[in-house]
């Protein structure tokens, strides 16, 4: 749980600082020209430390708090003390990489927020406990049902491209969370299928 709390603390501190410091925001945000031309590769991670507003930050950190604690224990068992940190940083990079590659010559593109990595944590958790109850905007539902709705919504919104939300990062983050977990524990697939066959509402 310590790593989860540290990630939340660092993200909150940096986000609050950036709310009132435009230069800091500009130095950390994912801006393709800075990576493409100036080799500022740190932006592939630091973009996840800043958020658009307090609501954006709050939603991500609450989600990370509830599901990160469980997954930290899982990855610590599999990979050691820093296993969850490795997973989280990997999720930040992989979730944004397709978007970065697509926009690497676009000076008008910017992205920020930990949503891709948080999606990775959430979907890795769903592999372990697909029928666990989660609360979505005060509505309780099985985690696996939420996962299906979340993916469908993200695909739809990504194709519409009507808002400023990086839905692609959410999808790639979710995919990374599942793939990473299966790679380190291939038997998790049989566990997941066994759980699915025993629905609990």
N, C-alpha and C positions, 0 to 999 in steps of 0.2 A: 504493500500500500504506500510505502514511502516514495517510490519513484513516481507513482500517480500523483501524489500530493505535490511533489516537487515540480512536475510538469505543469500542473494547474497553477501553482504559485508563480512560477516564472512567466507563464503565459499571461496571467492576470496583471502582474507588475509591468511587463513590457507593453501590453495592450493599453493599460491606463496611462502609461508614460507617452505612448504614441498618440493617444487621443488629443493631447495638448501640445504635441511636438511634431509639426509637419515634416521637419527634416529627418527625424528618426523614422517616421512612417515611410518616407521616400527611400531611406537607406535599407529598409528591411523588406519592403513589399516585393512581390515577384513582378519584375519589369524586364521583359525579354532582352532589350538592347543592353542592359547592364550585364547580363549573363553572356550574351552572344559576342559583344564587342569588348567588354571590360573584364570578362571572366570572373564575375562576382557570383561564384557557384553557391555561396552560402545562402543566397536568396531562395534556393530550392528548399531550404529548411526554415529560414527566418520568417518567411511569409506566414507561417503557421503560428507565429507568436503575436501577431497583430490582428485586430478585428475591426470591422466597419463601424460598429457601435456597441453599446453595452448589452443590448438584447442578443446580438450575434455572439458575443463573448459568453454571456450567461448560459445560453442554450447549449453551446459546445462544452463548456466546463461542467455543467450539471450532468450531461450525458457521460462525459469522460469519468466523472467521479463515481457514478453508480456502476458502470461496466468496466472501467479501467481497473478497479480494485480486484475484481474477479480474474481478469485476464492477466494482470501482473503476477498473481499467484501461479497461474498456469505457465506463463513463459519463464518465470523464475525457476520453476521446477524443471523445465525442459532445457533452458539455455543459461541458467545462472542468474545472479543478482541483477545484472544489467540487461537481461533478456527482454523485458518490456520496453526499456528505453530504445534498444535496437529495433524492435518491432515498430515502435511509434515513429522514430526518425525515418525508417524505411518507408512507412506508410505516407509520411509527408512528401517524400521525394517521388515515390511511384505514383501517387494519386495526382500529382500536378504535372508530371513529365509529359503525358500526351498533350495536355493543353499548352504547355510551354513549347513543345516541338511544332504544334500547329500555328502558334502565334510568335515564333521566334524572330520574325521579321516585321512584327507589328509594334511600332513604338507607342501606340495608343492603348495597348492591352496591359492591364494590371490585375493581379489576383492576391487575395489575402484571406486568412482565416484557417482554423484547424479542422474544418468540417470533413475534409478527405480522410485525415488520420482518425478522427472520431468515428467516421463510418467504418473504417477498418476494425476498430476496437469493437464496435457494436455487432458487426457481422461475424467476427470471430467468436464473440459470445453466443450468438444465435446458433453457431455450429455445435456448441457445447450443450445448450439448453433451449432448443427450438420452441418448446411449449411453455416456457416461463412467461409470466405475465409482466408486461411493461406498460407504462402509462404514457400515452401520446396525447398531448394537449387535454389532459384530465380524463381521457377515454382509455380504459384498460383493454388490452388485447394481447393475444399470444404473440410472442416475438416473431415467429415464422410468418404469421399473417402480416405483421407490420413490414417485414422484410420484402415480401412480395409487392405490397402496396408502394413501398418506398422505391423499389427498383422501377416499377412501372411508371410512377410519377416522375422520377428522375430522367428516365429515357424520353418520356413525352416532353418534359420541359426543356431538356437539352436540345431536342429537335426543333422546338418552337423558338428557342433563343429570344424570348421576350423580356427576360429580366437580367439583372446583373449577377445572378447566382451561378457559380461554376458547378453545374449539375454533373458534368463529366468527371470532375474530381471526386464527387460523392460516389459515383459508380466505380471508378478505378480504385478508390480507397476500399470500397466493399469487396471488390475482387481480390485486392491484395490481402485483406484480412483473412479471407477464406483460403487463398492459395498458400500463404505463409504458414498458416496453422496446419494445413494438410501436409505440407512438405516436412514439417518437423514432427508431425504425428499422423502418419498415413492412416492409422486405425481409427482416426476421428471420423472418417467417412462412414464406416460401419456403425459407429456409435450414433452418428447423426441419423442414419437411416432407421436404426432400431428405435430411436426416440420418436421419429416421425410416425412410425407404425403404432405408437401408443399415444394418441392425441389426448390432451388434458386441457379443458377449457375452464 
